[in-house]
Amino acid sequence: MATGGWVYIMADRYRGTMYVGVTADVAARVAQHRAGEGSDFCRRYGLDRLVWAERTETTLDAIAHEKRIKRWQRDWKFELIERDNREWRDLFETLG
């Protein structure tokens, strides 16, 4: 049975290096990234700020959306983030 998923973007700073990921539990995954256990890329570049996240109905939807976003130009990703998070605040504390 497929369950919902999350697509998310981690960053190091305003309009800095970004990582697009997918997970079933965004809070746990971001905690892993922040602890340096989430991915080699995030650890290498110090990506510890959750700047965007979107829930999808199924895991397959999340994977497809992640793949689409990964192909986007940087400016398109900036627009996506800034639509709801102009200041690139860390959204980790807002997860509930």
QUIURUR-V858244 format. One line per field, one symbol per residue. phi: phi as a letter, one per 20 degrees, with the letter a starting at -180 (. if undefined). psi: psi as a letter, one per 40 degrees, with the letter a starting at -180 (. if undefined). Layout:
phi->???
psi->???
This chain:
phi->.fdfbcdbcdbeaglefccdccaecfffffgfgfemdfafffffdmecdfdabbecfcfffffffgffffeffgfffgfgfffdbgelffegfefc
psi->hhiiiihihiidihfahihhiiidgdddddddddeeedidddddefhehheiihiididdddddddddddeiiddddddddedegdefihedeeh.
